[in-house]
Amino acid sequence: MRKGFNGLCGIVTNELGRTAHSGEVFVFINRKNNQMKLLHWESGGFVLYYKRLEQGTFAKIKEGKVQISWSDLVLMVEGIQVIKSNQKRRFLR
């Protein structure tokens, strides 16, 4: 996942059909599931957050367009395990 601002904005626009300037947070996880980028538009411009795990992997929720709650996103970034009634997701440190 070597894409920067322009590449990620292109994915948001072309593949997800969304507007990158909407203020939403877009989450990108690499194929190995050990790196995550968060793209967010603020009033001054784009912000790109990056997190790489030394051990373990992030759990992919699904491929494609998925909306998750803010609390699930925070737990995912912090590496905390999230358990839902119908499915179990693991987020390792």
Residue frames as qw, qx, qy, qz and C-alpha x, y, z in Angstrom:
[[0.000, 0.892, 0.451, 0.000, 0.00, 0.00, 0.00],
 [0.497, -0.150, 0.068, 0.852, 2.20, 2.75, -1.31],
 [0.091, 0.704, 0.461, 0.533, -0.52, 5.19, -2.21],
 [0.193, -0.113, -0.320, 0.921, -0.47, 8.73, -0.90],
 [0.270, 0.433, 0.364, -0.779, -3.14, 11.42, -0.81],
 [0.434, 0.385, -0.370, -0.726, -3.81, 11.47, -4.56],
 [0.313, 0.089, -0.919, -0.221, -3.92, 7.70, -4.99],
 [0.008, -0.295, -0.860, 0.417, -6.23, 7.18, -2.02],
 [0.331, 0.444, 0.179, -0.813, -8.50, 10.03, -3.16],
 [0.403, 0.269, -0.640, -0.596, -8.70, 8.32, -6.56],
 [0.202, -0.119, -0.971, 0.048, -9.81, 5.06, -4.91],
 [0.144, 0.397, 0.611, -0.669, -12.44, 6.91, -2.86],
 [0.388, 0.466, -0.086, -0.791, -13.82, 8.65, -5.94],
 [0.457, 0.325, -0.660, -0.500, -13.50, 5.97, -8.63],
 [0.363, 0.002, -0.932, -0.002, -13.97, 2.70, -6.74],
 [0.072, -0.337, -0.777, 0.526, -16.11, 3.71, -3.77],
 [0.002, -0.619, -0.559, -0.552, -18.14, 6.39, -5.57],
 [0.382, -0.792, -0.368, 0.303, -17.76, 8.82, -2.66],
 [0.229, 0.883, -0.091, 0.400, -16.40, 12.34, -2.32],
 [0.692, -0.006, -0.434, 0.577, -13.07, 12.46, -0.51],
 [0.075, 0.302, -0.199, 0.929, -13.85, 16.00, 0.69],
 [0.527, -0.527, -0.497, -0.445, -17.01, 14.88, 2.52],
 [0.327, -0.608, 0.449, -0.568, -15.42, 14.75, 5.98],
 [0.971, -0.162, -0.036, -0.172, -15.84, 10.98, 6.24],
 [0.326, -0.627, 0.703, 0.078, -12.94, 8.81, 7.39],
 [0.870, 0.358, -0.270, -0.205, -11.83, 6.26, 4.81],
 [0.625, -0.522, 0.580, -0.001, -9.91, 3.20, 6.08],
 [0.738, 0.517, -0.417, -0.121, -7.47, 1.30, 3.88],
 [0.716, -0.470, 0.516, -0.007, -5.77, -1.93, 5.00],
 [0.245, 0.579, -0.702, -0.335, -2.99, -3.57, 3.00],
 [0.804, 0.115, -0.507, -0.290, -3.03, -7.16, 1.72],
 [0.483, 0.133, -0.771, 0.393, -0.93, -8.48, 4.61],
 [0.513, -0.714, -0.409, -0.245, -3.40, -6.86, 7.07],
 [0.659, -0.386, -0.292, 0.576, -0.57, -5.28, 9.07],
 [0.207, -0.092, 0.037, 0.973, -0.75, -1.68, 7.82],
 [0.083, 0.760, 0.642, -0.050, -3.65, 0.74, 7.96],
 [0.167, 0.067, 0.096, 0.979, -4.13, 4.20, 6.49],
 [0.059, 0.728, 0.623, -0.279, -6.96, 6.54, 7.44],
 [0.215, 0.243, 0.302, 0.896, -7.79, 9.38, 5.03],
 [0.100, -0.749, -0.583, 0.298, -9.79, 12.32, 6.35],
 [0.233, 0.564, 0.203, 0.765, -10.60, 15.78, 5.03],
 [0.286, -0.639, -0.429, 0.571, -10.45, 18.68, 7.50],
 [0.207, 0.935, 0.216, -0.191, -11.03, 22.35, 6.77],
 [0.117, -0.822, 0.418, 0.370, -7.35, 22.95, 6.01],
 [0.450, 0.505, -0.675, -0.296, -6.78, 19.90, 3.82],
 [0.900, -0.040, -0.408, -0.144, -6.33, 16.16, 3.90],
 [0.395, -0.615, 0.634, -0.254, -4.96, 14.28, 6.88],
 [0.821, 0.198, -0.524, -0.109, -3.42, 10.84, 6.43],
 [0.583, -0.569, 0.514, -0.268, -2.95, 8.64, 9.49],
 [0.696, 0.355, -0.622, -0.059, -0.76, 5.56, 9.24],
 [0.639, -0.499, 0.511, -0.285, -0.40, 2.61, 11.60],
 [0.659, 0.353, -0.660, -0.074, 1.78, -0.47, 11.17],
 [0.852, -0.453, 0.156, -0.208, 1.64, -3.49, 13.44],
 [0.039, 0.623, -0.781, 0.022, 4.89, -5.17, 14.44],
 [0.082, -0.004, 0.993, -0.091, 3.00, -8.32, 15.45],
 [0.340, 0.476, 0.733, -0.347, -0.42, -9.66, 14.54],
 [0.108, 0.256, 0.591, 0.757, -2.81, -8.35, 11.93],
 [0.395, 0.149, 0.186, -0.887, -5.82, -6.11, 11.59],
 [0.382, 0.326, 0.864, -0.021, -9.03, -7.99, 10.88],
 [0.128, -0.044, -0.454, -0.881, -10.66, -6.99, 7.65],
 [0.481, 0.228, 0.507, -0.678, -14.34, -6.41, 8.15],
 [0.717, 0.486, 0.499, -0.001, -15.31, -7.02, 4.50],
 [0.408, 0.029, 0.439, 0.800, -14.05, -6.11, 1.07],
 [0.066, 0.553, 0.525, 0.643, -15.45, -2.99, -0.55],
 [0.202, -0.504, 0.019, -0.839, -17.88, -0.50, 0.88],
 [0.561, -0.441, -0.678, 0.177, -18.56, -1.02, 4.58],
 [0.172, -0.717, 0.124, -0.664, -19.65, 1.49, 7.17],
 [0.611, -0.236, -0.648, 0.389, -18.43, 0.97, 10.72],
 [0.348, -0.903, -0.245, -0.061, -19.19, 2.95, 13.85],
 [0.123, 0.839, -0.367, 0.383, -16.74, 5.45, 15.28],
 [0.637, -0.572, 0.464, -0.229, -16.29, 3.32, 18.40],
 [0.959, 0.109, 0.237, 0.111, -15.46, 0.22, 16.29],
 [0.577, 0.719, -0.159, 0.354, -12.90, 2.27, 14.37],
 [0.211, -0.800, 0.441, -0.348, -11.27, 3.47, 17.58],
 [0.836, -0.323, 0.431, -0.105, -11.11, -0.08, 18.90],
 [0.894, 0.398, 0.096, 0.183, -9.70, -1.31, 15.62],
 [0.355, 0.798, -0.295, 0.387, -6.92, 1.30, 15.60],
 [0.403, -0.684, 0.495, -0.352, -6.11, 0.59, 19.24],
 [0.400, 0.290, -0.869, -0.023, -5.88, -3.14, 18.51],
 [0.406, -0.084, 0.687, -0.597, -8.68, -4.15, 20.86],
 [0.005, 0.167, 0.957, 0.235, -10.82, -7.20, 20.14],
 [0.469, 0.061, 0.044, -0.880, -14.38, -6.40, 19.12],
 [0.073, 0.165, 0.983, 0.022, -17.09, -9.04, 19.58],
 [0.470, 0.001, -0.143, -0.871, -20.52, -8.64, 18.02],
 [0.718, -0.020, 0.504, -0.480, -23.54, -10.84, 18.57],
 [0.899, 0.373, 0.151, -0.175, -23.40, -12.53, 15.16],
 [0.786, 0.486, -0.204, 0.323, -19.69, -12.40, 14.38],
 [0.657, -0.656, 0.075, 0.365, -16.33, -12.17, 16.10],
 [0.503, 0.800, -0.149, 0.292, -13.67, -9.78, 14.86],
 [0.776, -0.436, -0.048, 0.454, -10.10, -9.89, 16.12],
 [0.267, 0.899, -0.162, 0.307, -7.82, -6.92, 16.30],
 [0.864, -0.281, -0.145, 0.391, -4.40, -7.88, 17.60],
 [0.164, -0.945, 0.222, 0.178, -1.59, -5.68, 18.82]]
